[in-house]
Amino acid sequence: MSVDGTAFAAPAPAIEDSAAAARVGWGRRLAFLLIALVVALVIAQALIVVQARPEDLITGVHGMADLLRRASPPAWSETGDILWPALETIDLAIFGTTFGVLMALPLAVLAAANVTPARPLYFAARGVIALTRAVPDLVWALLFVTAVGLGPFPGALALAVHSIGMLGRLFAEVIEDMDFGPVEALTLTGASRLQVFTHAVVPGVLPSLLGISLYRFDENLRSSLVLGFVGAGGLGFRLLTAMNLFQYQSVSLLLIATFILVMAAERGSALLRRQVA
């Protein structure tokens, strides 16, 4: 109150700021509601398109129980017969990872904006990486099976080609995010481009590249199991054959072997990644 009993009027700027804050708050709430509505609609249409029927899971319990009953016990007597397919599966991952790394490294150097020698080479390398990454390894396997026939070799080629895209992109990002101080220091001393690459770029990114390569081997081992379903050999091919012949005890043995391989590769890769980190 003023001395004469009249109330003080609120400053006009304060009222305007309060009104603006209220409008911003309502705008955010409205934007949140719109986003939530869009997400709900996207999920709803996905459920409709995939014809989701949760009740089928309940009615199918008896069928799953019967399948598990027929798959028990596993066919332990066939353990010796799956050793060679298991070795094929491991070697598929080794081949795909090794040749993927060898081919991805030069592409990554060309695709890294901070070390590429020319912009046309940058775009060309990025295009090759995008192409090999965009086509799934299963599709590559189908193409190579058509070209060279059945067996583990087309699966190994498919893993190698797909690894080029995945590793090339990750390698390029690691090179672009590296500490550029050593590179600048060597450049100022008059070192050649090759010397800068071998003495500054490689030591700075080698631990990250090794970790990514080990992680890719882990992924390739899983993928090699799926590639067997298209005739690329390994445990996947044996698993498909056993399922087609309704040999469910053999299927359970192959699934156990697959689980052991995947877990061993995962733990081994994790251990090696900790060593090189």
ZILINNOR-V223501 format. One record per run of one state. SS is the DSSP state (2 for helix, 1 for strand, 0 for the rest). FROM is the first residue (numbers start at 0). TO is the last residue. If there is no record, write none. Layout:
# ZILINNOR-V223501
ss:SS from:FROM to:TO
ss:SS from:FROM to:TO
This chain:
# ZILINNOR-V223501
ss:0 from:0 to:10
ss:2 from:11 to:48
ss:0 from:49 to:52
ss:2 from:53 to:58
ss:0 from:59 to:59
ss:2 from:60 to:69
ss:0 from:70 to:74
ss:2 from:75 to:110
ss:0 from:111 to:117
ss:2 from:118 to:133
ss:0 from:134 to:135
ss:2 from:136 to:147
ss:0 from:148 to:150
ss:2 from:151 to:175
ss:0 from:176 to:179
ss:2 from:180 to:187
ss:0 from:188 to:191
ss:2 from:192 to:229
ss:0 from:230 to:232
ss:2 from:233 to:243
ss:0 from:244 to:246
ss:2 from:247 to:275
ss:0 from:276 to:276
